[in-house]
């Protein structure tokens, strides 16, 4: 695909299903969603994918595992000390942080392959609501996974096709 896509649509059969279909123009891909379905009222730790339109922000990649992309986007390599704060009440809640970090957080440099290629999204970013959900990413499906903790995940092969069609204006629409 050479034309930039503005919207990537994600849908499931109903709000309790964690398997979905991602629609990119005229192409469809299987994806996985939060283990507890989707919701308009996202809360930290609920295991649900937030329904709505979320701008794909920064794409990151594990340079030691992924290194060739066809994309107009500026990719940033992850570092072993990259993390994401998920501590309700912390001033850095739902922000990228550097490890070590004393409050609750997620390590972005994982042993599995889920974050070998990922996009951050603008979910709960402006304004940030404490406890309104953090680390809602668009990332790869890790081996053997059938659900996420609230993100949208896609196979590595399909993600590279999506990445080639994205622009800095692309939004993920979960419905």
VENNOR-V284245 format. One record per helix or strand. SS is the DSSP state (A for helix, B for strand). FROM is the first residue (numbers start at 1). TO is the last residue. If there is no record, write none. Layout:
# VENNOR-V284245
((SS | FROM | TO) (SS | FROM | TO))
This chain:
# VENNOR-V284245
((B | 5 | 12) (B | 19 | 24) (B | 27 | 32) (B | 34 | 34) (B | 38 | 39) (B | 49 | 50) (B | 52 | 61) (B | 76 | 77) (B | 82 | 85) (B | 96 | 98) (B | 105 | 107) (B | 117 | 121) (B | 137 | 140) (B | 148 | 148) (B | 152 | 154) (A | 156 | 165) (B | 166 | 174))
